Amino acid sequence: MTPQPPAQRAQSPRLPLSFMAPAGPFLVTKRHGHTGTAPGSHTRYDGVARVISSLDAKAAGQVYQERKPILDAAHAELARRP
């Protein structure tokens, strides 16, 4: 078996964070021969944006600083796993 870089060994957070997945498909449009994002596509993220913007940034920063040592330890442990 070939060793894998840490990024390939890591589990995707997609399932536990599925509640944050954008609603609806990502749409594109063609105008004047150029492909781009359809005007309504960004609204898929409105729900997540509302949740994030409702957070008290100062309080969130304090919680992060309090938890940082355990988060750093968990990250270091995950980085060492074969």
Secondary structure, 3 states (H helix, E strand, C coil): CCCCCHHHHCCCCCCCCHHHCCCCCCCEEEECCEEEECCCHHHHHHHHHHHHHHCCHHHHHHHHHHHHHHHHHHHHHHHHCC
